């Protein structure tokens, strides 16, 4: 994120998905930072296990970074994950047309039925870890108005073996897909930015991308400038009906020397006028620098919505100014 709006819907409605959106587009302004991504995930909530699987293509540079990592509980480093297997520099041949992404490390993502069924497989005998998980669509993609990004609620089922111990996978993650937009790696003098998802069953799911609300006294309020736009994007799906979030207020509490998120407190409203208060606690977490000039805190959240439990993803980005200023404040 920089001075572009690739992570924002800018208050607009929904776009239209096409079956080909599952596959590699390779379109957009031919700049070095042109980006195309696939994000898949699943979790085993009762064991506090989360899986992050990603494919990130720079079509102009013809370079791919991709892989997966699986972590249980709270980790201080990405290399503390039970499995971290992510390659930074590969040729675009591993992606092909996007229907069957295969990496040299054995990770594979197959589009069995475009926009409806994706199969994830991986096997590492040395680390006694394997993944055999099917992601089947709960609903249609939730497309941004620019028709360059969607999220989609999936039903993940299958088997995970993690360091020799086997688990049944049966969860409702939210995947995402994006293409045709540059993502400059410029410095961003902003406070943390948080992207979260949550599902409470096939009848309700949500997604919000925002900074903390400065009126709620976040940890950075006396040290960082207030961003011009606090809330960037969001949606809810209620019994299959897609609704845009029109306003949102969020407060995240953080701890430790790395200011890792601990809890999230969201208050938001959709375009039908319905209001929501959803709070969550991180039950699994790791840190990963997907870009060298950022630190991304990834995690599995246990959500509470009026006494109803749900689970979902938390991805919070920190930039240099925030990390440096918080370090100075501890001295």
N, C-alpha and C positions, 0 to 999 in steps of 0.2 A: 504494500500500500504506500502510495506517495501522494502526488497531486492529481492522480487520475481517479476515476470513479469506477474502476473495474469491480470493486466489492460492494457497489451500491445499486439499488433499484431506483433511486432518486424519486421515491414516492409514487411511482407508476404502478400499473396493474400487472397482469401476467402475459407472458409471451405464448407462442404456440410451438409445441414440440413436434418433431418429425422422427420417423424410425431411424433415419440416418444419423441422428444426434448421438447414438450410441458409439459411432465409429469415428475414426480420425478425420478431422476436417482439414487441418493444414492451411487455414485461411487467415487473413488479417494483414495489417500493415507489416511489411517486411523489415522490422526492426529487431535488434538483437534480443530484446526482452519479450518478444512475442511468445505467448504461453498457451499451452493446451494441457489439461489435467484430467485425470480420473482419480477419484477418492472412493475407496471401499472400506467398510469396517464392520466389525461384529464384536459382541462382548458376551462374557459369561458373568452376569452381575453377581450371582451368589458367591462366586469365588473372587470377585474384584479383579477380573481379567478383561483387558481391552486390547483390541487389535487395530492397528493403523496400517492400511495398505494404500500405496500411492504410485501414480505414474505421472511424471512431469516432463513434458516435451517442450523444447525450444526449437520450433520448426525452422526458423531462419538459420540458427547455428547448427541444426541437425544433430542435436545432443539430447539424450534422455537420461534422467535420474529416476530411479524407481526401486521399489522393494517393499518390505513390510517389517513391522516390529510389533512385538507382543509383550505386554508387561502386566504384572500382578501386584496390586498395591501401589504404594507411593515410592517412587524412585527419584534419586537425586540427579541422575545422569542417564542419557540414552543408552550408554554402554552397560548400565545396570539392569536393563531390561532382560527378561528371561530369553528373549530372542531379539537381536537387532541385526537385520540383514538387508541393507539398503546400499545400492551402488550409485555413485554420483555421475559417472561418465560412461555412457553407452551410446552406440549408434542407433539411429531410428529404425534399423531393421528389426529390433526386438518388438516394436509396436505394430509394424505392418499396416493393415487397414484398421486396426483397433478392435477387430473381432476376436482375436486370439493373441493376447499379449504374453510373450514368453521371455523370461529373463534367464541369463546364464546361471543364476543361483537356484533355479528350479521353480521359482514362483511363476504361476500362470493364472491369467484372468480371461475366461472365455465368455463371450456373449452367446449364450445358448439360444436365447430368444430376445432380440433387441428391445431394450427398455422394459423387459419383463423378467428376465432370468439371466443372472451372471453366476458363473462357477469359479470359485477361488481354490487353488490347490498349491501345496508346497510340501516338500519333504526334505528333512535334514537329519539323517540317521546319527550323525556325529553329536548333535545337540538334542537328540531324542525328541524332535519336534516335527509335527506334521499338521497340515490344515486340509480339510476336505469339507468345504462349506458352500452351500447354494444360497444365493440371494434372490428372492422372488418378490416382485413388486406388490406392495399393498395398494398403491394407487398410482396414477399417472404422474409423470414428472411435473415438478413445480418450477416453471420456467420464468426467469426474469424477463422484464419487458423488452430488453435488448436482444433476446433470443440467442444469447451467448453463454448462458449459465443456467443449470438447473440443479435442484435437490430432489431426492425421491426417497420416500419411506419404503423400506424393504423388510422382508421377513427372512432372517438368516437361520438356517438349519444345517446341521451336520455334526462333524466330529473335530475336536482339537486335541492333539497330544502335545503337551508343553513340558519339556524337560522330563519326559518319561511318564507323566501323569495324564490320564485321559479325561476329557470333559465333553459333555453333550452341549452343543450350541443350539440355542433356541431364543433368539432375541429380535428386536425391532430397531435396527440401526437406520440412519439416514445417510445415504451416499450423496456425492455431488460430482458434477462434470462441468468443465468450462473450456472455452476455446476463443480464438480470434481477438484477444486483447493483450496489449503489452502490460507487463508488470515491472516497472522500473525498480531497481534496487537502491534508489536514492535514500539518503538519510531522511528520517521523518522525526521532527522534534515534537512528538506527540506522546501522551500517556498511553497505557496499555489499551489494546483493541481486542475485544472478545467476540468470538463466534461460537454459538452453542446450538445444539439440537436437543430435543427431548421427545420421547414417545411414551404414552400412558396406555397403550393398547392400539388396536387398529382404528379406533374411533377418534383419537386425538393425538396430534403431534404439533410441534412448533419449532421455529428457528428464528434467532435474533442475532444481528451483528451490530455491536455498538461499543462506545467507550462508557466509562462510569459517568453517572449523572453528577455534575459538579455541585449541585444543590444538596447532595447527600454526603458531603464531606469525605470523598475518597482519599486514599493515602497520599496521592500526588497533588492535592489541591493547592498547597502553598508553594509548590516547587515547579509545576509545569504549566504552560499556557493551556487555556481551555480550547479544545478544537472548535472550529466553526460549525461543524456538524457532529453531534453526539451519536445520533442513531442513523445507521446507513441502510439497513434492509431487514426484513423479517416477514414471516408468514405463520399462519396456523391452518391446519386441516381439521375440520370438524365433520365427522361422519362423511368423509369423502369430499366435502366442500372446501375449496381453497379460498382463503381470505388473506388479504394483505394486512400486516401490522402497520398502523399509521402513526403510532407514537410509542415510545418505550423509555423507561427509566430503569437503570441497572446500577447496582453496587456490588463490587467484588471485594472480599476480604482476602488479604495475602499474608504470608508468613515467611520467616527465614531470610537468610542472606540473599536468596535468589528471588524473593518476593513471589513465591509460588501461590497461585490461587488456592483458596481453601473453601470458600463458599461463594455462591452467587444468589442475588436477590433481584428478581425481575418483576416489574409492574408494567404491563403494556395493554394496548387496546387495538382491536382489529377494525376493519372497515365496515363491519356491521354494528359497531358500537359496543361489542362485548368486551369486558375488561378482565384481566387475568393477573393473579399474584402467584408466582411460581418461585420457589426457593430450592437450592440444591447444595449438596456437599460433594466434594471430590473424593471418590473412594479408590481410584487408581490414577496414577499420574506419572509422566516423565517429561523431560525437557529435551528439545531437539532444535538445532539451528538449521532449518531448511534453507534459509538464506544466511550467509555468513554475517551479515550486519543486523540480524535479528535473533532473538531467542524466542522460541515458541513453546509454551507450556501446554502439553496435551493431556487430556484426562477423560475418565469416565465419571459422570455425575449421577448421583442418586437424587432425583427430583421429588419434591412434594407439591402437590396441587390440591388444595382443599382436603388434605388427608389421603389423597390417592398417590401411590408411588409410581414413579416412572424412571427411565434411564436415558442417557444420551451423552453426546460428545461435548467437550469443552476444549477450545483451541484459542489460546490467548497469546498475542504477539507483543513483545517488549522491544523497544529500540534503545540505542546508545544513551540518549539524553536521560531517559527515565531510569535506566539501570545505574548510570553514573550518579545522578542526583540522589537516588535512594541510598547508594553507597556512601555518599558524602554525609547524608543525614545521620547515618549510623555512627559516624566517627565522633 
